[in-house]
Structures are given as C-alpha cells and as structure tokens.
C-alpha cells in the first residue's frame, strides 16, 4: 500500500508535470495506473529486443540476461550475457558470455545484491532451448503489438515469465 501511495504522489511531482507539459498532455486528463504483480524470485532475468537497438537490424532478436533478478542488469553492476538470434529461423547467430560476479536476489527485506557462485560466473545464463523460447515469444509479441518490442522476462524453476512488454522507444 505504501508503494501505491508513493506512485500516486509521484504523479504530481515536478518531473511528472514537466514530462506532461513537454508531451502536451493536459494534467487534468491524465490518469495514474499502478500495476501490482507477484514478485518472481527469478533464477535468470533479462531483456529482449525484436530489433537490434544499436544497428537497427530488424532481422535480429537481441537478448541480454544474467543470474537472479533483473536489477543487476538495469543498475549496470553486471555485464549481462548477450545473444543474437535470427528472427526468421531462430538460429543463434552469436553468444557473448560475460563474467557475472554479482546478482540480485529477493529477500524478505527486499532485493539484495550478492556474489555469484564461482561455478556460475562464466557459465551461460540461458540454455539454447531457453534462448529460442524467448526469441519465439518476442517475435509473437511483436506480431501482436504490430511494432518492434522490448520486453523483460524471467525464468524461475525452468518456467518462463513475461514481466513487461512495450514498444521499442529508441533506436540509434
């Protein structure tokens, strides 16, 4: 409940008002929505793009992934593994497995960053079948939305969870 109240309060702060003004959105017409969803204590988390956000190649699906919750990727405390998959035949074009020395885990007191066990630091965070499963889901989401997407996903006990999906907002 406290988090929902904080979200509501943030909708009228200076940054929110400036954003609405810049986007020409009238404050009295804007509504706040708060999504409450179950926390997934993920074994692996990541982000998938159905267009290469660096090159603009629309035939590539890009996955970035690491151990634990996605915060370590978002905060930049870990260099995630990176996979490129061909959008039409789901062939894995490239894999870049990076050292993943930190991971974020869920605790009763909230997320906490810990060291990754040595045996996992240089191991691929996804199996080949998981890479393809995510790529297929991403392509399906792109078809449904009618535009390139970026989505966040997680695996917990070998089950894939879609956490959020949105149109790609920036292409370089």
Buried (B, 14 or more C-beta within 10 A) or exposed (E): EEEEEEEEEEBEEEEBEEEBEEEEEEEEEEEEEEEEEEEBBBBBBBBBBBBBBEEEBEBBBBBBBBBBBBBBBEEEBBBBBBBBBBBEEBEBEEBEBBEBBBBBBBEEEEBEBEEBEEEEBEEBBBEEEBBBBBBBBBBEBBEEBEEBBBBBBBBEEEEEBBBEBEEBEEEE
